[in-house]
Amino acid sequence: MNTANSSKINVERHAGKVALVTGGSSGIGLATAKRLALEGAKVYITGRRQKELDTAVADIGHQATAIQGDVADNADLDRIYQVIQTAEGRLDLLFANAGGGEFAPLGAITEAQFHKYFNINVKGTLFTVQKALPLMRPGSSIVVTGSIAAVKGLPAFGVYAATKAALRSFVRSWATDLKGQGIRVNIVAPGTVVTPAYKSELGLNDEQIEQFVAQVSESNPLGRTGTSEEIASVMSFLASDEASFITATEMFVDGGQAQI
């Protein structure tokens, strides 16, 4: 099967830039951090679990730095940005990627689930972006991780979908708020991409994941699911000078899944 996993790396694309990837210890976040590092950026990643962060830093290499913290905790965000401020004095690229979700159909949604995912996905992303702004200069870029769930009406995924729809709305508003500051903001909406969160967050076993992938692949125009590396390549592009006239945009990276 021919995929874009090994799309050409431009080692100068982000040379000299400072990047932060929240939720950077696995999945799309880790793939993005690795790509940015290969393309010349000084990469910082965040996550809630130090062990996974340490493993990710070793995987990324290129003097990547991990800062343990929860994006839903404003005190943690303040500490994260203080570390970057002290070490670098600026932030050029922000990837607001941290998020999560779980299945719960209408009628079974709990208040705890609602608060958990709106705190992480919506509140966490909002303050991740807002608190980064004092470190960002003209020419900086913000990329937010959305989801096709925001437009697809997937069963038992309403809370997660609503959080991602909120992020799409945020990006439109933020692009207007940032007018004249030279800071671009865009959102990437991945299609089905199997990551470790399918087990840790969604609670699926190997057989369930295999069945889900087969079902999605049959209905996808490209006949398969995506990879974290494919999402990372688009996130890197949107953050780069090559996308200098793109802002407020939602870019679907889904094999056509949400387009038909």
C-alpha positions in Angstrom: 0.0 0.0 0.0 1.4 3.4 -1.0 0.9 6.1 1.6 2.4 9.5 2.3 4.1 8.4 5.5 7.5 9.2 4.1 6.7 12.5 2.4 9.9 14.5 1.8 11.4 16.2 4.8 12.7 19.7 4.3 15.4 20.1 7.0 15.3 23.9 6.6 11.5 24.4 6.7 11.5 25.3 10.5 15.2 26.0 11.0 15.8 28.2 14.0 12.1 28.1 15.2 10.8 27.2 18.6 7.8 24.9 18.6 5.5 23.6 21.3 3.3 20.5 20.8 0.8 19.8 23.5 -0.1 16.2 23.9 3.2 15.4 22.3 4.0 12.1 23.9 2.0 9.8 21.5 -0.1 9.6 18.4 -0.5 12.7 16.2 1.3 14.9 18.7 4.4 12.7 18.8 4.5 12.4 15.0 4.2 16.1 14.6 7.0 16.8 17.2 9.3 14.3 15.3 8.5 15.9 12.0 9.2 19.5 13.3 12.5 18.4 14.9 13.6 16.8 11.6 12.7 20.0 9.9 14.9 22.1 12.1 12.7 23.3 15.0 13.6 23.3 18.6 10.7 21.2 20.0 9.0 21.3 23.3 6.3 18.7 24.1 3.8 18.5 27.0 1.8 15.6 28.5 0.4 14.5 31.8 2.6 11.4 32.3 6.4 11.8 32.8 7.3 8.3 31.8 5.6 8.6 28.4 7.2 12.1 27.9 10.7 10.7 28.6 10.1 7.9 26.0 8.9 10.4 23.5 11.9 12.7 24.0 14.2 9.8 23.3 12.2 9.0 20.2 12.2 12.5 18.9 15.9 13.3 19.6 17.3 16.5 18.2 17.4 17.9 21.8 13.7 17.9 22.3 12.4 18.9 25.7 9.5 17.6 27.7 7.5 19.6 30.2 5.0 17.7 32.3 1.7 19.4 32.6 -2.1 19.2 32.1 -3.5 21.7 29.6 -6.8 21.8 31.6 -4.8 23.3 34.5 -4.0 27.0 34.1 -1.3 26.8 36.6 0.4 24.1 34.6 0.1 26.2 31.5 1.7 29.1 33.2 4.6 26.9 34.3 5.0 25.5 30.8 5.2 28.9 29.2 7.6 30.2 31.9 10.0 27.4 31.0 9.9 28.3 27.4 10.1 32.0 28.2 13.2 31.5 30.3 14.9 29.1 27.9 14.0 30.7 24.5 12.4 34.0 25.1 9.8 33.4 22.3 7.5 30.8 20.7 7.2 30.6 16.9 5.0 27.5 16.4 2.2 26.3 18.6 0.4 23.0 18.0 -2.6 22.9 20.4 -3.0 19.2 20.0 -3.8 17.8 23.5 -7.3 16.3 23.8 -9.4 13.3 24.4 -12.8 11.6 24.2 -14.8 8.5 25.0 -17.9 6.9 23.6 -21.2 7.6 25.3 -24.6 7.8 23.5 -27.3 10.3 24.4 -29.0 8.9 27.4 -25.8 7.6 28.9 -23.7 10.8 29.0 -22.6 11.8 32.5 -21.9 15.2 33.9 -18.4 14.1 34.8 -17.7 13.1 31.1 -19.0 16.4 29.9 -16.9 18.4 32.2 -13.8 16.3 31.6 -13.7 16.7 27.9 -14.9 20.3 27.7 -12.2 21.1 30.3 -9.4 19.4 28.3 -10.5 20.0 24.7 -12.2 23.4 24.9 -10.9 25.2 28.0 -7.5 23.6 27.7 -7.1 24.6 24.0 -8.4 28.1 24.7 -5.9 28.9 27.4 -3.1 27.1 25.7 -3.5 29.5 22.8 -4.2 32.6 24.9 -1.3 32.2 27.3 1.1 31.6 24.3 0.4 34.9 22.7 2.8 37.1 24.8 5.6 34.8 23.5 4.5 34.9 19.8 5.8 37.4 17.3 4.7 38.4 13.8 5.2 35.4 11.5 4.3 32.9 14.2 1.7 30.2 13.6 -0.9 28.3 15.6 -2.3 25.0 14.5 -5.2 23.4 16.4 -6.1 19.7 16.2 -9.8 19.3 15.3 -11.6 16.3 14.0 -14.0 15.2 11.2 -16.3 14.2 14.1 -17.3 17.9 14.3 -19.2 17.6 11.0 -20.0 13.8 10.7 -22.6 13.1 13.5 -20.8 9.9 14.6 -22.8 7.7 17.0 -22.1 7.9 20.7 -19.5 10.6 20.2 -21.5 13.7 20.7 -19.6 15.3 23.5 -16.2 14.9 21.7 -17.7 16.1 18.5 -19.1 19.2 20.2 -15.7 20.1 21.7 -14.1 19.8 18.2 -16.9 22.0 16.7 -16.2 24.6 19.4 -12.5 24.6 18.3 -13.5 25.2 14.7 -15.5 28.2 15.9 -12.6 29.4 18.0 -10.2 29.4 15.1 -12.5 31.6 13.0 -12.8 34.1 15.9 -9.1 34.0 16.8 -8.1 34.7 13.2 -10.1 37.9 13.4 -8.8 38.8 16.9 -5.2 38.4 15.7 -5.7 40.6 12.7 -2.7 42.9 12.3 -0.5 40.9 14.6 1.0 38.7 11.9 0.0 35.5 13.7 -1.8 32.8 11.7 -4.2 30.2 13.2 -5.6 27.2 11.4 -7.2 23.9 12.3 -6.5 20.4 11.0 -9.4 17.9 11.0 -8.0 14.3 10.8 -10.1 11.4 9.7 -9.8 8.0 11.2 -6.2 7.6 12.5 -5.5 4.7 14.9 -3.4 6.0 17.8 -2.7 4.6 21.3 -5.7 6.7 22.5 -8.0 4.1 20.8 -7.1 1.8 23.7 -6.3 4.3 26.5 -9.2 6.7 26.0 -11.8 4.9 23.9 -11.2 1.5 25.6 -11.2 -0.5 22.4 -9.4 -3.9 22.2 -7.4 -5.1 19.2 -10.3 -6.9 17.6 -12.7 -3.9 18.0 -10.0 -1.7 16.4 -9.5 -4.0 13.5 -13.3 -4.2 12.9 -13.6 -0.4 13.1 -10.7 0.1 10.6 -12.2 -2.3 8.2 -15.6 -0.6 8.4 -14.1 2.9 7.8 -11.8 1.7 5.1 -14.7 0.3 3.1 -16.5 3.6 3.0 -13.4 5.8 2.6 -12.7 7.0 -1.0 -9.1 6.1 -0.6 -10.0 2.7 0.9 -8.0 3.0 4.1 -7.5 4.9 7.3 -4.8 7.5 7.8 -1.5 7.6 9.7 -0.3 10.0 12.3 2.6 10.9 10.0 0.2 12.0 7.3 -1.5 14.3 9.7 1.9 15.6 11.0 3.0 16.5 7.4 -0.1 18.8 6.9 0.3 20.3 10.4 3.9 21.2 9.6 2.9 22.7 6.3 0.2 24.9 7.8 2.7 26.2 10.4 5.3 26.9 7.7 6.1 30.0 5.6 4.8 28.0 2.6 1.3 28.5 4.1 1.8 32.3 4.7 -1.5 33.3 3.1 -3.6 30.7 4.9 -5.4 31.5 8.2 -8.8 30.7 9.7 -8.9 27.6 7.6 -10.0 24.1 8.5 -8.0 21.5 6.5 -9.5 18.0 6.3 -6.9 15.2 6.2 -9.3 12.3 6.0 -9.0 10.5 2.6 -12.3 12.1 1.7 -14.2 10.6 4.6 -16.0 13.8 5.5 -16.4 15.0 2.0 -18.9 12.4 0.6 
